[in-house]
Amino acid sequence: MGFQVMTLSDAAAARVKAIVENSGPDAKGVRVGIKKGGCAGMEYTIDLVTEANPRDDRIERDGATVWIDPAAVLYLLGTEMGFETTTLRSGFTFHNPNKTSACGCGESVELKAADLTELARQRQAATA
């Protein structure tokens, strides 16, 4: 199996699958990206996919499909996408090793590009 940009938790895969099942016959999955915004500088974006972009990376888990915007790949390498429900909110979460800070409300983050040399070293160590 090749290297995946991002992984999905069980809860995230179940939520993506539920969103797609409830969004009509044209829905194929969701697309994750980033955009400039918020007080920390960047925000995660999640959009419904009805037509796949061949340039996007694609990950699948338990019948859920997530596409990743090519412009976001360097910022999302090594990220685990989760889903949580708390007393006050429910939504997708991102455990991202490239996050350097976040705003107080948690809506925006500051991200750095992934260190590709370090990722290659970790991958090599894991297969040794």
Secondary structure, 3 states (H helix, E strand, C coil): CCCCCEEECHHHHHHHHHHHHCCCCCCCEEEEEEEEECCCEEEEEEEEECCCCCCCEEEEECCEEEEECHHHHHHHCCEEEEEEECCCCEEEEEECCCEEEECCCCCCEEECCCCHHHHHHHHHHHHC
